């Protein structure tokens, strides 16, 4: 995207310079600027076309998710396949703990006179905070340490890559890691 922005900016710049130097009349400098502008325009169109084809590729997200998962869970061959159901169950429990902790941050604490006439049960959440953001809040409030925070973030990334990837497979190591993170999170928040 940055590449396209630079090329389009260069194209606009060269076009304006070509228009400005047109008053000078024909010459080598003017020809060079016009040819450079036309080349930049052609490359910009080509870069935009390639970008569009990459964006509309239906398997692009799956391939990117699989690459992320391979970087975070490369040891399937060593530890064997793990139970996807166990991983998802552990992750859902971690997510529910994060969401329960984050309820105070998702609902407004101050009631206006109109809201108080309807009662608190009719309040709607202002926004749903992401799991990563909730883990960050736990870290900032010193409820968890940085090591646990990093592990939670990695599990969130792995879970997202599994959901959006083509091959929903986890290693036994990651299943064990999710169990450990769940237990550490429960201990850190004194949930038992």
C-alpha positions as CSV (number, residue, x, y, z in Angstrom):
1,X,0.0,0.0,0.0
2,X,2.9,2.4,0.8
3,X,4.5,1.5,-2.5
4,X,1.3,2.4,-4.4
5,X,1.0,5.7,-2.5
6,X,4.5,6.6,-3.3
7,X,4.1,5.8,-7.0
8,X,0.8,7.7,-7.3
9,X,2.3,10.7,-5.4
10,X,5.3,10.6,-7.8
11,X,3.0,10.5,-10.7
12,X,1.1,13.6,-9.6
13,X,4.3,15.4,-8.9
14,X,5.8,14.6,-12.3
15,X,2.5,15.6,-14.0
16,X,2.5,18.9,-12.3
17,X,6.1,19.5,-13.1
18,X,5.4,18.6,-16.8
19,X,2.6,21.1,-16.9
20,X,4.8,23.7,-15.4
21,X,7.7,23.2,-17.8
22,X,5.4,23.1,-20.8
23,X,5.7,26.9,-21.0
24,X,9.4,26.5,-21.5
25,X,8.8,24.8,-24.8
26,X,10.1,21.6,-26.3
27,X,13.4,20.4,-25.0
28,X,15.3,17.5,-23.5
29,X,14.3,18.3,-19.9
30,X,10.6,18.6,-20.8
31,X,10.7,15.3,-22.7
32,X,12.4,13.6,-19.8
33,X,9.8,14.9,-17.3
34,X,6.9,13.9,-19.6
35,X,8.3,10.4,-20.2
36,X,9.1,9.9,-16.5
37,X,5.5,11.0,-15.6
38,X,4.0,8.6,-18.2
39,X,6.2,5.7,-16.9
40,X,5.2,6.5,-13.3
41,X,1.5,6.5,-14.4
42,X,1.8,3.1,-16.0
43,X,3.6,1.6,-13.0
44,X,1.0,3.1,-10.7
45,X,-1.8,1.5,-12.7
46,X,0.0,-1.8,-12.7
47,X,0.6,-1.7,-9.0
48,X,-3.0,-0.8,-8.3
49,X,-4.2,-3.7,-10.5
50,X,-1.9,-6.2,-8.7
51,X,-3.1,-4.9,-5.3
52,X,-6.7,-5.3,-6.4
53,X,-6.1,-8.9,-7.5
54,X,-4.4,-9.7,-4.2
55,X,-7.2,-8.2,-2.2
56,X,-10.0,-10.1,-4.0
57,X,-8.1,-13.4,-3.8
58,X,-10.4,-15.5,-1.6
59,X,-7.5,-17.7,-0.3
60,X,-5.2,-14.8,0.6
61,X,-6.6,-14.6,4.2
62,X,-6.3,-18.3,4.6
63,X,-2.7,-18.3,3.5
64,X,-1.8,-15.4,5.7
65,X,-3.5,-17.1,8.7
66,X,-1.7,-20.3,8.0
67,X,1.7,-18.5,7.9
68,X,0.9,-16.8,11.3
69,X,-0.1,-20.1,12.8
70,X,3.0,-21.8,11.5
71,X,5.2,-19.1,13.1
72,X,3.5,-19.5,16.5
73,X,2.9,-23.3,16.4
74,X,5.7,-24.8,14.4
75,X,6.1,-28.0,16.4
76,X,3.2,-30.1,15.4
77,X,5.6,-32.8,14.1
78,X,7.4,-33.0,17.4
79,X,4.5,-33.1,19.8
80,X,1.8,-34.5,17.6
81,X,-1.6,-33.2,16.8
82,X,-3.6,-31.8,19.7
83,X,-7.3,-31.8,20.3
84,X,-8.8,-28.8,18.5
85,X,-11.9,-29.1,20.8
86,X,-9.7,-28.9,23.9
87,X,-7.9,-25.8,22.6
88,X,-11.2,-24.1,21.7
89,X,-12.8,-25.0,25.0
90,X,-9.7,-23.6,26.9
91,X,-9.7,-20.5,24.7
92,X,-13.5,-19.9,25.2
93,X,-13.0,-20.2,29.0
94,X,-10.1,-17.7,28.8
95,X,-12.3,-15.4,26.7
96,X,-15.2,-15.6,29.2
97,X,-12.9,-14.7,32.1
98,X,-11.5,-11.7,30.1
99,X,-15.1,-10.6,29.2
100,X,-16.3,-11.0,32.8
101,X,-13.5,-9.0,34.1
102,X,-14.1,-6.4,31.4
103,X,-17.8,-5.8,32.1
104,X,-16.9,-2.8,34.2
105,X,-15.1,-1.3,31.2
106,X,-17.9,-2.1,28.8
107,X,-20.8,-0.5,30.6
108,X,-21.1,3.1,31.6
109,X,-20.8,3.6,35.3
110,X,-22.6,7.0,35.5
111,X,-26.3,7.1,34.9
112,X,-28.0,10.0,33.3
113,X,-31.5,10.9,34.6
114,X,-33.1,9.3,31.5
115,X,-31.1,6.1,32.0
116,X,-31.9,5.9,35.7
117,X,-35.6,6.1,34.9
118,X,-35.3,3.0,32.8
119,X,-33.1,1.1,35.3
120,X,-29.7,-0.4,34.9
121,X,-30.9,-3.6,33.3
122,X,-31.8,-1.7,30.1
123,X,-28.3,-0.2,29.7
124,X,-26.5,-1.4,26.6
125,X,-22.8,-1.8,26.4
126,X,-21.0,1.2,25.0
127,X,-18.6,-1.0,23.1
128,X,-17.2,-4.5,23.3
129,X,-13.5,-4.5,24.1
130,X,-11.3,-7.0,22.3
131,X,-9.8,-9.9,24.2
132,X,-6.3,-8.4,23.5
133,X,-7.4,-5.0,25.0
134,X,-8.9,-6.7,28.0
135,X,-5.7,-8.6,28.6
136,X,-3.8,-5.3,28.3
137,X,-6.1,-3.8,31.0
138,X,-5.4,-6.8,33.3
139,X,-1.6,-6.2,32.7
140,X,-1.9,-2.4,33.4
141,X,-3.9,-3.1,36.6
142,X,-1.2,-5.5,37.6
143,X,-3.6,-8.5,37.8
144,X,-1.4,-10.5,35.4
145,X,2.3,-10.3,34.6
146,X,3.8,-9.6,31.3
147,X,4.7,-13.2,30.6
148,X,1.1,-14.2,31.0
149,X,0.0,-11.3,28.9
150,X,2.2,-12.3,26.0
151,X,1.0,-15.9,26.2
152,X,-2.7,-14.7,26.1
153,X,-1.9,-12.5,23.1
154,X,-0.2,-15.5,21.3
155,X,-3.3,-17.7,22.0
156,X,-5.6,-15.0,20.6
157,X,-3.4,-14.9,17.5
158,X,-3.4,-18.7,17.1
159,X,-7.2,-18.9,17.6
160,X,-7.8,-16.2,15.0
161,X,-5.5,-17.9,12.5
162,X,-7.3,-21.2,13.1
163,X,-10.7,-19.6,12.6
164,X,-9.7,-17.7,9.5
165,X,-7.2,-20.3,8.1
166,X,-7.8,-23.3,5.9
167,X,-6.3,-26.0,8.1
168,X,-7.7,-26.0,11.6
169,X,-4.9,-28.0,13.3
170,X,-3.1,-27.3,16.6
171,X,-0.2,-29.1,18.2
172,X,-0.4,-30.8,21.5
173,X,2.0,-28.2,22.8
174,X,-0.4,-25.4,22.1
175,X,-3.3,-27.3,23.7
176,X,-1.1,-27.8,26.8
177,X,-0.1,-24.1,26.6
178,X,-3.8,-23.1,26.5
179,X,-4.5,-25.2,29.6
180,X,-1.6,-23.6,31.4
181,X,-2.6,-20.1,30.5
182,X,-6.2,-20.8,31.6
183,X,-4.9,-22.1,35.0
184,X,-2.5,-19.1,35.4
185,X,-5.2,-16.6,34.6
186,X,-7.6,-18.2,37.1
187,X,-4.8,-18.1,39.7
188,X,-3.9,-14.5,38.9
189,X,-7.5,-13.4,39.3
190,X,-8.1,-15.7,42.3
191,X,-10.9,-17.5,40.5
192,X,-9.9,-21.0,41.7
